[in-house]
């Protein structure tokens, strides 16, 4: 099954890793077929912190995350800093953030991050600021 590798992270700390073929930002839910097998899980946007679209499910335990932009690469989009309710911070670029919308995509500044992009649920943020 073709799809996007994703890690759906809930506001309460739970997460589910797997493929999604029906994620749409304007729908209230989507499905994730868990990486470890089993039936697809229905994921409701209202329960989420974000969905991280990833290169692989494990990541690199030796990677030291950074919120710095690579000065040798052009920046596409507007720079943005997101602080989640749980204190996690992501710095990246967006082409679609508008206050008042339920969510938005962000591409992390850290080009060696396992996350290629993520969809942030605005209700799970404490602060969103332009840089």
N, C-alpha and C positions, 0 to 999 in steps of 0.2 A: 504494500500500500504506500503510495507516494503521499507525502505530507510535510509539514514543518515540524522539526524537533522543537519541543517546547517544555518549559518548566513553569507550571502554573503555581504561583506562590500566593497563598491565602493570607488574609489579614490576621488570622489567628495563629500563623506560623506553619500550618500544614502545607504540603506541596505534593504535586503529582507530576511525574515526568513521563513524556511519551509523545506520540505523533498526534497532530491535529490536522484535520483536512477541512474543517468547517468554521474556523475562527473568522469572525467579522466584527469589527469594532462597534457597529451599529446594532448588533443583536444582543439580547440579554444573556445568552448562554452559548457554549460550544462544547465539543467533546474532545477528550484526550484518551487515546488508546495507550494504556500504561506500558512503559518500557519492559516491565517484568512480566507482561502478559495479562490475560484476563479481559473482562468486558470493559468497553469504553466507559469513562466517567463523564457525567454531565457536570460542567463547570459553569457556575453562574457568576457573571461579572460583578454583581453586588457583594460577593464574598471575597473577591480577589484584591490583592495588593498590586500585582502585575503578572503578566505572562512574559517570560524571557525566552526569546527564540535563540537557540543555542547551536554551537557547532557540534558538540557531543554532550552526553548526559553526565559525564564524570567531571569534566573540567580538568584543570591542571593544579594540583595541590601545591606546587612550588611557585605558582604565579603570584606575584605581589601586585594586587590591584592598585590602580592609580586613577585619579580623576583629572589628569593633565592631558592636554591636547598635544599631539605630535607636531612640532613646529615645522617639520619638513613636508607635511601633508596639507593640502588645502582643506578648509573647513566648508562642508556643504550643509547649509541650513543655518539656523540661529542657535547660538550657544545657550544652554539652559542648565540650571542646577535644580535637582529635585531632592527634597528631604521627605522621606516617608515617616509615617506615624511612629514606626519602630526605631527611628534614628538612622536607618540606612540612607546613604547619600549616593546619588548617581549624577555625574556631570556628563553632558553629551550635546548632541545637536538634534533639532527637531525641525520639521517643516509644517507641522500641523497643530501646534499647541495654541489653544485659545481658552482663556479663562471662562469658566461656566460650562464647558463641554465635559462630558463624563470621563473622557480619557484621551490619550495621545501617545504617539510613538516617539521614542527617543533612541538614538544610536549612541552607544557609549563612547566617550572620548578615548578610553583605553582600547586602542586597536588590537591589543593582544588578549583582550578579555574573551572569555568563552561565549559571552552574549553578543550576538550580531546586532540585535535590536530588541527593544522590549516595548510592550504596550502597558502604559501606566494608568491605573484607575485613579482619577483625581480625588475621589473620596478617601483614598488611602494615603494621601499626602498631607504633610504638615506645612510645607512651603514649596513653592515653585517660583524661581526667579531667573530672569534673563541675566546673562553675563556679558 
